Amino acid sequence: MSLGAPLGDYECYDYWLSNFVDDFVEQYNTTVVVSAGNSGPDSNTIGTPGCVENVITVGATGRLDENFNVAPYSSRGPVDYSNIIKPDIVAPGGNPSFAQVIDGHLYFFPEGIASVETSTNMVYTGVLNQYLTNRYQRMSGTSMAAPHVTGTVALMLNEHPSLTPAEIKNILHDTADFLEGQNAPNYDAGYGFLDTYAAVQMASIWPEEDE
């Protein structure tokens, strides 16, 4: 899910969306992946439905360098009702946009994780997304990070279709890579950086539940 709302003066489960998503996971035994939001770097900035305990909340790292730094815009935990770790995990979402004056004109440069592409007046290094006009636009954010995790979950279920949402979350937590200079888990990066290969491998050998 690439949507959300700040909590403001309310708590997570005061919102209908939080309760709806929580009930959906429970009722349909379905894994729900949610972007954490782009209200960082302050703490307690994860809104609804990313604050729901049963969902997989995804924060963002900046450009894929040797440090895998959490992007400054990526929302941070904890959430209001407990000390559970949110976000759960981080994945590539791209660096924040920056502005630069060139020849007297102001240009915006959305940075991210894709290869460099040049156009008439701009150089973009971002995540390609289909935009409202059916063109492609480079953007950055936790909404760009969450699809990496969603795709990983799909691969895990392809290997082991009976995995429960709780088991999928545990596997993602257990296989995530620590970020340099950080102890995991924490309220900035959760359990660490997504490791798709390790998660799918663990899913393939995960034991079946006893009937």
C-alpha positions in Angstrom: 0.0 0.0 0.0 1.3 3.4 -1.0 -0.9 5.6 1.1 -1.2 6.9 4.5 -2.2 9.8 6.8 -0.4 11.4 9.8 -1.8 10.5 13.2 -1.9 14.1 14.5 -3.4 14.2 17.9 -5.0 10.7 17.6 -3.7 7.2 18.2 -3.1 4.5 15.6 -6.3 2.5 16.2 -8.5 5.6 16.4 -8.5 5.6 12.6 -10.8 3.4 10.6 -8.0 2.7 8.1 -5.8 1.1 10.8 -8.6 -1.1 12.0 -9.7 -2.0 8.5 -6.2 -3.1 7.5 -5.6 -5.0 10.8 -8.9 -6.9 10.4 -8.1 -7.6 6.7 -4.8 -9.3 7.7 -6.5 -11.3 10.4 -9.6 -12.3 8.4 -8.0 -13.1 5.1 -4.6 -14.3 6.3 -3.1 -11.9 3.8 0.3 -10.2 4.0 0.0 -6.4 3.7 3.0 -4.2 2.9 2.8 -0.5 3.6 5.1 2.4 2.9 6.2 4.1 6.2 5.7 7.6 5.0 7.9 10.6 4.1 7.7 12.6 7.3 11.2 11.9 8.7 13.8 12.3 10.1 11.8 13.0 13.3 10.7 10.1 15.5 7.1 9.1 15.9 6.3 10.1 12.3 4.8 6.8 11.0 1.1 7.4 10.3 -1.8 5.1 9.5 -1.8 2.3 8.3 1.9 1.9 8.7 1.5 2.0 12.5 -0.5 -1.2 12.5 1.4 -4.0 14.1 0.4 -6.8 11.7 1.5 -5.0 8.5 5.0 -4.9 7.1 6.0 -1.3 7.3 8.8 -0.3 4.9 11.2 2.6 5.3 13.6 3.9 2.6 17.3 4.1 2.1 18.9 6.6 -0.2 21.1 5.9 -3.2 22.7 2.5 -3.0 26.2 3.4 -1.7 28.4 1.5 0.6 26.6 2.8 3.7 22.9 2.0 2.8 21.9 5.1 4.8 18.3 5.6 5.8 16.9 8.5 3.7 16.2 11.6 5.8 12.6 11.7 4.5 11.8 8.2 5.7 9.4 8.2 8.6 10.6 6.8 11.9 9.1 5.0 14.9 8.2 4.2 17.5 4.4 4.1 17.2 2.2 5.5 19.9 0.5 2.4 21.4 3.6 0.3 22.2 7.3 0.0 21.7 7.1 -2.4 18.8 9.7 -1.9 16.1 8.5 0.3 13.2 9.5 0.4 10.4 9.9 -3.3 10.0 12.5 -3.1 7.3 14.1 -0.6 4.8 14.6 -0.9 1.0 15.9 1.4 -1.8 13.7 4.4 -2.2 16.0 7.0 -3.6 17.6 10.1 -2.3 15.5 13.2 -1.6 15.1 15.7 -4.4 17.4 18.7 -4.5 17.2 22.0 -6.4 20.0 23.8 -8.2 20.2 27.1 -10.1 21.8 26.6 -13.6 22.2 29.7 -15.9 19.8 31.6 -13.8 17.1 28.9 -13.9 15.9 26.7 -11.0 15.9 23.0 -11.8 14.8 20.1 -9.6 16.8 16.9 -9.6 14.9 13.9 -8.1 17.6 11.5 -7.1 17.3 7.7 -6.6 18.5 4.3 -7.5 18.2 3.9 -11.3 20.8 4.6 -14.0 21.5 8.1 -15.1 19.3 9.5 -17.9 19.8 12.9 -19.5 17.2 15.2 -21.0 17.2 18.7 -22.4 17.8 20.6 -19.1 17.9 17.9 -16.4 19.8 14.9 -15.2 17.8 12.4 -13.3 18.9 9.5 -11.1 15.7 8.2 -9.7 13.2 5.3 -9.6 11.2 5.0 -12.7 7.4 5.1 -12.1 4.4 5.4 -14.4 3.1 8.9 -13.9 -0.5 10.3 -14.2 0.0 11.2 -17.8 1.1 7.6 -18.8 4.7 8.8 -19.0 7.5 7.8 -16.7 8.6 10.1 -13.9 11.6 9.6 -11.6 10.5 9.9 -7.9 11.8 9.1 -4.5 10.1 8.0 -1.3 9.0 5.1 0.8 6.4 4.4 -1.8 9.3 3.5 -4.1 10.8 1.3 -1.4 7.7 -0.7 -0.5 7.4 -2.5 -3.9 10.8 -4.1 -3.4 9.4 -5.8 -0.3 6.1 -6.6 -2.0 7.9 -8.4 -4.8 10.0 -10.3 -2.3 6.9 -11.5 -0.5 5.5 -12.7 -3.8 8.7 -14.7 -4.4 8.5 -16.1 -0.9 4.9 -17.3 -1.4 5.9 -18.8 -4.7 8.4 -21.0 -2.9 6.1 -21.7 0.1 2.4 -20.8 -0.5 1.2 -21.7 3.0 3.4 -19.1 4.8 1.3 -16.9 7.1 1.7 -13.1 7.4 3.5 -13.5 10.7 5.9 -16.1 9.3 6.7 -13.8 6.3 7.3 -10.9 8.6 9.6 -13.0 10.8 11.6 -14.2 7.8 12.1 -10.7 6.5 13.2 -9.6 10.0 15.6 -12.5 10.4 17.3 -12.2 7.0 17.6 -8.4 6.9 21.1 -6.9 6.7 22.3 -4.6 9.5 23.0 -1.1 8.3 26.6 0.2 8.8 27.0 1.9 12.2 23.5 0.8 13.5 22.4 -1.8 15.9 19.3 -3.6 14.8 16.4 -3.5 15.4 15.9 0.2 15.8 13.3 2.9 15.1 15.1 4.3 12.0 15.7 1.2 9.9 13.7 -1.5 11.7 15.5 -4.9 11.4 17.7 -3.6 8.6 18.0 -3.6 4.8 15.9 -6.0 2.7 17.8 -9.2 1.6 15.5 -10.7 -1.1 17.8 -13.7 -1.8 18.1 -14.7 1.8 14.4 -14.2 2.5 13.4 -16.4 -0.5 15.9 -19.1 0.5 14.6 -19.2 4.0 11.0 -19.3 2.8 11.9 -22.3 0.6 13.0 -24.4 3.6 10.5 -23.1 6.2 8.8 -26.0 7.9 5.1 -26.7 7.3 2.8 -26.0 10.2 1.5 -29.1 12.0 -2.1 -29.9 11.1 
